[in-house]
Structures are given as structure tokens and as C-alpha cells.
Amino acid sequence: MSIQDEVKKRKTFAIISHPDAGKTTMTEKLLLYGNLIRSAGTVKGKKSGKFATSDWMEIEKQRGISVTSSVMNFPYDGYYVNILDTPGHEDFSEDTYRTLTAVDSVVMIIDSTKGIEAQTLKLFKVCRMRGIPIFTFINKLDREGKEPLELLEEIEQVLDIETYPMNWPAGMGKGFLGIFDRYGKQFVKNNVDDVETYIPNEELLKHEKLISNPIYQAAKDELELVEEAGDQFSLESVLAGEQTPVFFGSALAPFGVELFFDTFINMAPTPTPRKSTEGVIQPDRPDFSGFIFKIQANMNPAHRDRVAFLRVCSGKFDRGMSVQLSRTGKVFKLSQSQQMVASSRETVDEAYAGDIIGIYDPNAYQIGDTLLEGKEKFEYDELPQFPPEVFKKVTAKNVLKSKQFRKGIEQLVQEGAIQLFRDKMTDSFILGAVGELQYDVFKYRMQNEYNAEIMFEPIGERIPRWLKDDQVDESLFDSGNLLCKDRDGNHLVLFRNEFALNWFKDKNPKIELIDLFEVNEYR
């Protein structure tokens, strides 16, 4: 089979939502349909003893939340599916943002009882900026929630995108009868035993008890109103990110999930061209290329390994092939390559554009690195960086554990979720993160993965500004405005607040303060 044929089979997407909207539950159901698991784990692992398959990290199992993106690959209905399940909590949003650079479409899950929530809006905006097609699943129809028309209006007004309901619910909560499947021209009946009954439109008249139900009649009237006044379906608009197909159902029941997935998998785009420093790279380009969007340490605690997650962008990957790291020009042989279901892994011998694979990281890769086959040299568009909002000094609780302490900090910082700075005066370690929960995860992993207990000393919110090497003057800074170095040895100042920053600018107009994040379109 040609590279072009293989590329056409790939469907790579992320699942995004506000916390507790049902994202991880949805992922579990899709893995069931892909025959990867026999029964879905529940998100609230501490009560049931079962954990969500995509929540592979120990702290995720204990807390019942996703704190890092996970990757799952499986064949389905003639396609090859790559799902990326992302953290919902805003404190882990930078991991989600980077993950969105590696997908071709997105499934946005909305809780029908709450509608559009803050993190949903934030993630949606990132998708719109990147022009990523968005498919919407309105979840929890097995509970009493907002009316369908109200939810559609909210999506259109708050998110500023056209909606097209692919199906329409008849009732909700205890009165949930099922859905009108507009795409499949049938009614899918919700039975007490959770078995869905598919009734073609032309056979509905035979089901007198169903069609005489007032809930059914009210929903049918609503649907007729939607069909008369709503937008027309346009796959072209969907793929351009201007219209979102909307599906109703319940991931937990489950109801409508398989119907959604069957429709989605046929509509979702195949791998798209990618921008690079040498122009647009087509997915069927013969030479292999890809970029690293995530690095994860200690996925296998027994081996303390490092895995770099690679999005294949063009050509064919063959295990054992030699590739060039564009940033350094160094050549690496990719002999250890894996595909995953969260932390479960198996060796992969070949992959094509759209696939997400894990490769062994010999402590040489960075997030955003481009790997290439062939003579042509280029780099894929730079991945977004995120300014830390909370800063803390970190020290080892036991000075005899300094070796483990330094190793843990070095490896965990390379994952990109937390940033490391060194105080120029005291050489102490300072960590910067987007949110407080990042520190909880960091502390837990330092103790459990590196046997290094740590202590934090908060230094509050800070404003980081970088300096040119020839403008570094230590006499201009005090303990209030910390002069530091980042991991790459570049000088920066952590200003106490906006007032301190502006005061320094006024007093030292010749010193150029650089905001590395000011052009960051993802914030």
C-alpha cells in the first residue's frame, strides 16, 4: 500500500473539555469500541478500585483527575485512530495546548447540565486560532440539564461558531427516550437495559407507544423548527473550523457514543499539511519527518525511561531508521519505538503521517524538536511557550539526597510543564508553573519516582523579563527583583509586580527587557 493510501486511513484527534464534563469516560468508551479494553475503568478510582485507562500516572489514579496528556492508538472500521486524551484542569493547560499542535481535529465535550465552561472556552479559542475542525458531543443526557435549543444558542453566541445538530434528543434525565439521528435517518431508542434500538424513519409509525409519547412529540416539533430555521450542513465549513457538528448522548450510560464515533470517523479530516521553515510540508512527502510535542519521564517506573512523543508529519517511519535532529544536526537511530494505550506499550515497526509514536529519548531531545530523513533541512513551526504565573524556591529535605534531587529536577523540567531558574546571587533553584496543582504533581513525582523529598518556599507571582548578555548589571537588582538564569543560561529578572517592572524601566531606559511570551498567540 502506498504512503498516500496509508495517510488517508489516519484519523488523529484530541478530546478536550472542562474538568468533569466526561472527557476521560468518553475516551474509555472509544477504547472499548476499538477492542483495546474489556471494561471501562471509572474516573473515581479510589472508590471502585478501577482506574481510567488513559490516566496512567499514579497520582492520577489517586486523585481521579488527568494531569498529563496520554496517547492511544487502534484500528477501527478501516481507519487507524490516534486519540490524545488531555488534562481538563486549567493548571495543566500548557500540556493540552502543545498536544493540540499534534492533531488534525478535536472532539469538544460539553456537560449538558452546565453548558460552556471557562476551560472549554479557553481551549476552543486555541482550536479556532489553529483552524482545527471541532466536533461537539453534548454529554450527560441521562441527567436533567439545559434545553437543547438553549445549548445550541449558547455555543453559537459564546463560541461564535455555526452549529449543526447531527442528532436531536427526545427528553433528558429519567424521561430520556432517545435521539433522532438526522445523519442516519433513524430514531435510536434508549431502553432500560442500556441497549440501543435503531428504528429507521420509515418504520417509526409501527411504534405507536413511542410516537404517541408527549416527550417524543415535543422533541419532533423542536427538530422540525431546527430543520427549518437552522444552518445547512457543510462538511467544507466543518473542515475549515467554521461549523461544528453537534451530537447528543451520554458517555457514562453509554448512549449515542458509538453512533457519534461512527459518524465522526467518516467526517474527520485525514492528516493535513504542516507549516515549516521551508514552507508547507505535505503528508505524502516521501521522506520521513516529524516533531516532538511532549516528553515524559518514568512512564515505566521499573526502567526509569524517557519517552518522546512524536507526531509523524510526512513519509514513512521504519523502526531502526536513522534520522537527523534538525536543531543540532546530530544523527540518531530510532530503534526503540512504541505505540501506546496510556502506559501500556508495544513495539511499532512502522508508522505514517498522522500517527503518534513514542521514541526512546537518550536525554537529547527537547519539546518542539524536528526529526528528519533525507538531505533537506527544516524545522516545523515552533511550539507555544507559556509564562509561569506562580514561582517557588525548591530545596531537598535531605541533603544526602542531593543527587536524586538534581536528577529529578533536571528530568521533570525537561517535560515542559514546569520551568526552572537559578538565582544568580544564591544559586538556589526556583520553579515556575502555570498553576498550583503543578507543584503538587511535581512534589509527588519527586518523592515517588526519584526518592527525593522536597520543600517549597513560595515567592509569589512574578513577572519574568529576559536581558541581553551585554546588559546584565548585578548592581541594579536586589532580593525583591531576582536576577536569575534559565535552563539555557540566559539572564532574566523576576520582577515583584507591575509597579516594580515599570519603575525599573523608567530608571534604566537603555536596558532592553524582553518578554518571551508577548507574541504568544495561545494565551
N, C-alpha and C positions, 0 to 999 in steps of 0.2 A: 504494500500500500504506500502511496506517495506521501511526502510531507504535507502536501496540500490537503489530501484526504484525511490524514490524522488530525490536522489542525481543525478541520470542520467538525470533528467529533468532540472537541474540548468545550466544556462549559465551566467557567471559573467565576465564582461569586462569593461575596461576603454576606453574612447575616448581621444586621445592625438593629439596635433598639435602645430604648431607655431601660435601666435595670428593672427586672421583674416583669417585663412585658411578655416573656415566654420564648425568648430567643434560643436559649440552650435546650429547652424542651422541644422546640421545633427541629433543632439540629438532630436530636436523638431520633425523632420520628423519621427523618430523611435517611439516617443511617440504617434504620430498620428496613426501609424500602429498598435500600441498597444491599440488603442481606449481610451487613457487616456486624450486626449485633443481634442477639436473640430477644433481648428485652431492654427497654429503655431504662436507664438509671434515672432516679429522681433528683431534682436540683437540691432539695433539702436533705443532703446526705446524712447529716448527723442523726436524724430521726429514723431513717429507713435502713441505713447501712448500705444503700446503693448510691453510687455517685454518677453524675453526668459523665458520659464517655469523653466529651470534649474538655471537661475540667480534670486535667491530668495532674496538676501540681497539688501537693499535699495540703497546702493552705487553702486551696480552692475547695477541696473536699470537706475541710473542717468548717469553713465559713459559708459554703453554699453559694459562692459567687465566682464569676470568671474574672481572673486578674491578668490573664495573658491570652493573646490570640492562639488558637490551635487550628491545625490543618487536617482535613480528612479527604481521602481520595477513594473513589469507587466507580465501577461501570454501572450504567443504568440506561435501559431502553435504547441501546445502540450508541449512547454517548459515554464520554469519560468525564466524570464530575470531580471538580476540586472545590470543596467548601471550606471557607475560613470563618470560624466562629469567633467573634470579637468580644472583648470586655464591654459591658454596658456602663459601668460606673465612670463618671467623669474624671476621676483621679487616674484612670488608665487610658484616657482618650488618645494620648500620643501614639500608643501601640495600635489602636484602631485606625488612626489617620494613616499611619505608614502602611498598614495592611490594605487599605483602600487603594493604594497605588499599584497593588499587585492583582487586582481583579478586573473583570470585564463587565460585571453587573452587580447589583445589590438587591437583597431582599430586606425590606424595611418592615419590621413587625410593630404594630400599634395595639395597645391594650384598649379594647372597646369600652372598658369602664372608665378610662381616663383620657383617651384621645391623645393629641400631640403633647408630648412632654419635652422638657428642656433639652435632654441629651439627644432625643430624636431630632429635634430642630437643628442642633449643632452638627450632627453627623450628616443630616440631609444637605445642609449647606455645602459641606465638603464634597459630597457627591455631585451636586449641581455645578460647583466650580470645575470639577474634573470632567463633567459631561457624562457621568456614569449612568446608564439606564437603571431605573428604580422600579422594582415590583413590590407592591404593598400587600401585606397579609394582616387583616384586622382580626385580632385574636380574642379568645375568651368569650365566644358567643354562647357558651354554656352558662354564662352569668348574666345578670341584669346589667345593662350598660347603656351607653348613649345610642340614640336612634341612628340607623344607617345614613339617612339623609343629612343629619347633623354632622356625622363623622366625615362624610364626603365634602361637605361645605367647609369644615374646619381644615381639612387637608388642602383644599384649593386656596383658601384665604391665607392660612398661616404659612404654608409651604410654597405658595404661588406656583402650582403645577396643575395641569389638567388631570382629571380623574376619569377612569372608565371602569365601572364595576363589571368584572368578568362573571360574577355571580351575585345573587341577591338573597339575603336571609329572610326566612319566614319565622318571625318571632326570635326570642332570646331567652336565656335562663331556663327555667323549668318549662316554659312554653315554646322552646325552640323546636320547630318542626323539621327544618332542613333548609336547603338552598335551591334557588332557581339557577341552574347552570346555563348561562347565556351562550357560552362558547360551545358547550357540548349539546345544547338544545335538549335539556332533560331536567327533571327535578330529582335532587338527591335527598332522600328521606332519612331523617335521624330516628333510629329505632332505640328502644330502651336498652337493648343489649349491645349498643355501640356499633352495630353492623349497619353499614350504609346500604340503602336500597336505591338503585338507579332506575328511574322511571322516565322513558322517553316522552317528550311532549305530546306525541300523538296518542299515547296510552293513558294520559292523565285522567281523561273522562271516565275511565273504568274504576278509578279510585274515589268513589263518591264521598266516603267518610273524610278523606284528606281535603278534597277541593271544597267541601261544604264548611270546613273549619273557618271561623271568622279570622283567625290569625293568618291562615293561608290567603284568604280573600283580600285582607288588608295589604299583605306583602305584594300580592299580584297587582293591586291597584298602584302601589308605590312604584313597582317596577315599570309599569306602563308609563307612569309620569316621567321616570328616568329615561326611558327609551325615546320619549317624545322631546324632552327638553334638554337631555344631556349631550355631552360631546360624542362625536363619532369616533370609533376606534381607529387608530392609525399606528401600525407597527413601526413605521418610519419615525413618527413622533416619539414613540416609546424608546427606540434605539438612540434617538437624539437627546434623551433625557428631558423631554418636554411634556410627556404624558405618562402617567403611572397606571398600569392595570391594577385594579383593586380586587382582592379575594377576601371572602369572609369565612371564618371557621373557628375551630378550637384545636390547638396543638395538643392539649392535655387529654381530650376526650378519647382518641383524636377524631376530629370530624373535618372533612374538606381539605386535609393536608395532602393526601395522595392525589386528589383531583387538582389541587393547586400545583403540585410538583410536576405532574404530567403536562399541564398546560405551560408552566414556566419553562421547562426544559426544552420545549419546542420553540419558544419565543426568544429566549435569552440569546444574546449575541455570542458568536464564536470569538476566539482571540482577535484582538484589534491591533492595528499598527501602533508602534511606540515612538515617542519623540526621543532623539538623541542629539549629541553634539555634532553629528554628521547628517542631521536630517531625520526623516521618518524611516523607521526600520519595519519592513513588512514581516508578518509572522511566518510566511512561507519562504523567506530568505534561506538559501541552502545552509549557510554557516551558522553554527550554534552561537547563541548569545543569551544572556540573562542578567538579572540584577538581584542583589541580596537585600531583602527588605526587613529581615528580622534575624537576630542571633539569640540563641537560647542555651544557657549553660546548664549542665547537670540534668538533662532530660532522663538520662539513665543513671540513677544515683550510684549504682554498682561500679560504673566506669568513669564517672565524673567527666563526661564528654561534653563537647561544644558542637552544636548543630547550627549551621547557617541555612536559613530558609531562602530558596532561590526560585524566582519566577522565571521560567523559560520564556523568552520573548521571540526567538526565531530558531529555525533549523531543528536538528535532532540531537538530543543528548544521548551519549552512549557511555555506560559505566567504564571507567578506566581511561577515558579520553583525556588529553592534555589541553588545558585552556590557559589563557593569559589573563592575569589580573590587570585591568586597564590602568588602574591608579599607579601601580608600581612597575608594570612591565614584567613581573615575575611569573613564571610558568608553574602551574600546579597540575598534578594528575588526580582526577576525580575518581578514585577507586572505591570510596565508601559513600554510597548514595542510597537514600531511603525514601519510601513513601510512608504515609502515616495515617493512623486513626488516633489522634491525640498523642499519647505517649507510646502506643503500640506501633512497632515499626517492622518493615520488611524491606529487603534489598530490592532496589529498582534498577533494571538493566538499561532501560531506555525511556525517554520522555520527549515530549514535543511542546511547541509553543502553547502556552496556556497552563501547562502543568506546573504544580508547585512541588518541589522535591527538597529534601534535606541533605546537605552535604557536610562531611566532617570538616570542622574548622580547626586548622593547626595553629590557631591564635594569630592568623594573618589577615582575616577579613574584617571589614567594617560595614556597618549598615550603609547601603547606597552603592556599594561596590559593583562594578560591571565585570562580568567574566565573558571572554570572547574566544572563538575559534577562528582561525584564518589570519590573514595579514592586515586586514583593515582594522584600524584602532579608533574607538569612540567610547563615549560613556552615556548611559541613559540619564534622563533628567534627574537632577538632584532631589533626594527625598526631603520632606519638610523637617525642620528642626523646631523645637519648642522651648520657649523661655521658661525656666523654672520659676515657680511662684513662692515656694517655701524652702528655706535654707536651714541646715542644721550641721553643727560640728559633730563628727563621729570619732569615737575612740574605742580601743579594745578594753573590755572589762578586765581581762587578764593579760598583763604584759608578756607573759610567757607564750601567749598565743599570737604573737605579732606576725609570724609567718603566715598562719592561716588567715589572719585579719587582712593582711595586704593582698593575699591571693584572692580572697573572696571579693574584696572591693574592686580589684582590677577586672575580674571576670564578670561580675554582675553589672558593673558600669558599662562594659562593652555591649551589653544588650540594648542600651539606649534609653531605657525607661527612667534612669536616674543619672544625673550628671555630677562629675567630680571636679573639685577645685582644691588648690593648695594655698593656704595663707602664706604670703611672701615673708611675713615677719616671723611667724612661729612654725611654719611648715606643717601646720595641722591640716587634717582632712576636712573638707566642707562638702556636703552633698546638697544638690538642688533638685527638687522634684516638682511636678505639676500639682500634686495633691498629697494630703496627709497619709492616705492609705498606702501610698508607695513606700513610706518609711516602715509601716507595719510589715509589709511583704519583705522588704529588704532585711529587716531585723530577724524575721522568722527564717529566711533563707540562709543568712549568715550563720545562725546558730545550728540549723538542721543540715545544711549542706557543707559547711566548712568548719563546724565545731568551734565557732568563734562568737562568743557573746559580746555584744556591743552596747555602748551608751551614747545617747544623743544629747546635745546641748543646743536648744533652739536659738537661732539668731534672728528669727522673724522673717518677714517678707523683705526682699532686697531687689534692687534694680541693677541688673548686670550691664556693664558697658566695657567694650574692649578698647585697648590702647595700641597705638603703633609702637614698635620696639624702640624707635628713636625718641619717643616722647614719654618714656617711663621715668618718673622722678619720685622716688620713695618719700622724699620730704614733704610732698604735697598731700599725703594721705595719713590718716590716723586710724585708731581702732574702730571708730564709728563707720568710716568708709573703708572697707577692707580691700587692700591691694592683693590680688591673687594671680595664680597661673591656672590655665585649664589643662586638660589632659595632653594637649598638643604643645604645651609650653608657651602659649600666647598669654600676654598680660591682660588682665581685666580688673575692673573695680566693682565691688558690690556696694552700691550706694544705699544708705539707710532708707531714704524715701525720695519722693519727687522734689521736695524742697532742697535737700542736700545736693541732689543732682544739678538743679538749676543754679544753686549758689556756686557750685564748683565751676559751672560753665561761665558764669559771669566773672569770676575771679581769674579764670585761666582760659581766655578766649582762643589762644593759639593751640591748645591741646584738643585734638580731634577725638571725640568719644564715639565709638562705633557700636550701633545696635545691630547685632547679627540677625535679629528677628523682625526688624521693622518692615521688611518686604515679604514676610511670611504670609502668604495668602490663605493659609489654613487656620489662622487664629480668628 
